[in-house]
Amino acid sequence: MAEIQKFQAGTVGLGMETLNFLRDWLKHHIQESDKAYSAHLNSHGVT
């Protein structure tokens, strides 16, 4: 059985290294990448 099939079947999960990577990436994305849009959006009336 392929790994994707095992994951979809719930018989295998994500490792801590992968989960830590995803957590760090999401945190960085929200705090830095998304935050960079705030001035532009605010200047166009988005609050």
MARNU-420460 format. One record per residue: residue in three letters; x, y, z of N, C-alpha, C, CB in turn. Coordinates in nm, 4 decimals. Glycine has a CB too. Layout:
BEGIN
res	nX	nY	nZ	caX	caY	caZ	cX	cY	cZ	cbX	cbY	cbZ
ALA	X	Y	Z	X	Y	Z	X	Y	Z	X	Y	Z
...
//
This chain:
BEGIN
res	nX	nY	nZ	caX	caY	caZ	cX	cY	cZ	cbX	cbY	cbZ
MET	0.0852	-0.1176	0.0000	0.0000	0.0000	0.0000	0.0898	0.1240	0.0000	-0.0970	-0.0002	0.1231
ALA	0.0585	0.2207	-0.0851	0.1370	0.3436	-0.0933	0.1171	0.4270	0.0331	0.0978	0.4252	-0.2187
GLU	0.2142	0.5097	0.0657	0.2082	0.5918	0.1869	0.0863	0.6822	0.1887	0.3337	0.6755	0.1998
ILE	0.0512	0.7401	0.0752	-0.0668	0.8273	0.0709	-0.1924	0.7491	0.1049	-0.0812	0.8927	-0.0674
GLN	-0.2000	0.6256	0.0602	-0.3155	0.5413	0.0915	-0.3184	0.5072	0.2402	-0.3128	0.4122	0.0073
LYS	-0.2024	0.4828	0.2974	-0.1948	0.4556	0.4407	-0.2401	0.5780	0.5205	-0.0510	0.4152	0.4808
PHE	-0.1953	0.6954	0.4783	-0.2343	0.8186	0.5467	-0.3852	0.8397	0.5362	-0.1589	0.9396	0.4877
GLN	-0.4386	0.8239	0.4165	-0.5826	0.8427	0.3955	-0.6645	0.7410	0.4741	-0.6163	0.8323	0.2467
ALA	-0.6111	0.6235	0.4931	-0.6805	0.5196	0.5691	-0.6662	0.5398	0.7196	-0.6276	0.3824	0.5303
GLY	-0.5791	0.6331	0.7588	-0.5598	0.6597	0.9006	-0.4672	0.5628	0.9698	-0.6896	0.6584	0.9689
THR	-0.3889	0.4883	0.8921	-0.2984	0.3910	0.9528	-0.1575	0.4451	0.9721	-0.2931	0.2668	0.8684
VAL	-0.1316	0.5639	0.9235	-0.0014	0.6271	0.9429	-0.0257	0.7766	0.9599	0.0963	0.5977	0.8224
GLY	0.0546	0.8421	1.0419	0.0382	0.9851	1.0673	0.1590	1.0632	1.0206	0.0140	1.0107	1.2151
LEU	0.1579	1.1898	1.0522	0.2712	1.2754	1.0194	0.3711	1.2715	1.1339	0.2252	1.4208	0.9913
GLY	0.4994	1.2751	1.1004	0.6025	1.2756	1.2022	0.6157	1.4125	1.2670	0.7349	1.2330	1.1428
MET	0.6778	1.4162	1.3827	0.6960	1.5417	1.4556	0.7754	1.6430	1.3741	0.7660	1.5158	1.5885
GLU	0.8713	1.5984	1.2979	0.9501	1.6909	1.2161	0.8607	1.7619	1.1145	1.0642	1.6157	1.1438
THR	0.7721	1.6874	1.0530	0.6796	1.7457	0.9553	0.5817	1.8400	1.0235	0.6032	1.6354	0.8804
LEU	0.5271	1.7992	1.1372	0.4331	1.8838	1.2094	0.4998	2.0127	1.2574	0.3741	1.8077	1.3279
ASN	0.6228	2.0036	1.3056	0.6961	2.1235	1.3483	0.7224	2.2162	1.2307	0.8287	2.0847	1.4150
PHE	0.7589	2.1594	1.1166	0.7809	2.2402	0.9969	0.6535	2.3145	0.9586	0.8284	2.1520	0.8800
LEU	0.5407	2.2435	0.9554	0.4141	2.3055	0.9179	0.3735	2.4145	1.0171	0.3045	2.1999	0.9087
ARG	0.3924	2.3896	1.1463	0.3610	2.4899	1.2487	0.4450	2.6151	1.2293	0.3839	2.4325	1.3893
ASP	0.5749	2.5967	1.2103	0.6649	2.7108	1.1923	0.6351	2.7867	1.0643	0.8092	2.6643	1.1918
TRP	0.6057	2.7136	0.9570	0.5745	2.7790	0.8299	0.4466	2.8615	0.8429	0.5598	2.6745	0.7169
LEU	0.3442	2.8055	0.9042	0.2174	2.8764	0.9187	0.2345	3.0001	1.0069	0.1100	2.7832	0.9777
LYS	0.3066	2.9851	1.1150	0.3323	3.0984	1.2053	0.4046	3.2096	1.1297	0.4163	3.0533	1.3285
HIS	0.5076	3.1756	1.0557	0.5833	3.2740	0.9772	0.4921	3.3381	0.8727	0.7062	3.2074	0.9084
HIS	0.4134	3.2581	0.8060	0.3268	3.3074	0.6997	0.2280	3.4103	0.7543	0.2518	3.1910	0.6334
ILE	0.1653	3.3811	0.8657	0.0662	3.4718	0.9232	0.1332	3.5972	0.9787	-0.0136	3.4010	1.0337
GLN	0.2387	3.5793	1.0547	0.3012	3.6924	1.1227	0.3819	3.7816	1.0298	0.3898	3.6426	1.2322
GLU	0.4275	3.7307	0.9185	0.5115	3.8117	0.8309	0.4487	3.8329	0.6936	0.6471	3.7469	0.8154
SER	0.4216	3.7278	0.6221	0.3713	3.7414	0.4856	0.2336	3.8074	0.4834	0.3648	3.6046	0.4177
ASP	0.1399	3.7543	0.5606	0.0053	3.8105	0.5618	0.0038	3.9512	0.6207	-0.0886	3.7201	0.6406
LYS	0.0847	3.9745	0.7226	0.0890	4.1050	0.7881	0.1347	4.2134	0.6907	0.1821	4.1007	0.9101
ALA	0.2147	4.1770	0.5925	0.2637	4.2744	0.4952	0.1494	4.3327	0.4125	0.3672	4.2097	0.4031
TYR	0.0388	4.2629	0.4028	-0.0763	4.3115	0.3267	-0.1633	4.4090	0.4051	-0.1600	4.1953	0.2817
SER	-0.1470	4.4159	0.5355	-0.2399	4.4932	0.6184	-0.2440	4.6413	0.5819	-0.2023	4.4787	0.7635
ALA	-0.1307	4.7050	0.5587	-0.1298	4.8476	0.5236	-0.2039	4.8707	0.3928	0.0147	4.9003	0.5126
HIS	-0.1807	4.7874	0.2948	-0.2485	4.8012	0.1660	-0.3994	4.7844	0.1814	-0.1941	4.6988	0.0658
LEU	-0.4395	4.6810	0.2521	-0.5820	4.6571	0.2706	-0.6475	4.7691	0.3505	-0.6043	4.5237	0.3400
ASN	-0.5804	4.8144	0.4555	-0.6349	4.9235	0.5357	-0.6506	5.0504	0.4539	-0.5461	4.9502	0.6558
SER	-0.5564	5.0776	0.3661	-0.5648	5.1976	0.2820	-0.6787	5.1916	0.1809	-0.4344	5.2181	0.2089
HIS	-0.7321	5.0721	0.1615	-0.8456	5.0548	0.0708	-0.9753	5.0271	0.1466	-0.8176	4.9413	-0.0269
GLY	-0.9777	5.0627	0.2754	-1.1009	5.0555	0.3525	-1.1298	4.9238	0.4208	-1.2116	5.0866	0.2659
VAL	-1.0398	4.8290	0.4116	-1.0607	4.7009	0.4785	-1.0095	4.7146	0.6217	-0.9880	4.5834	0.4026
THR	-1.0949	4.6800	0.7165	-1.0533	4.6905	0.8574	-1.0541	4.5563	0.9238	-1.1434	4.7858	0.9341
//
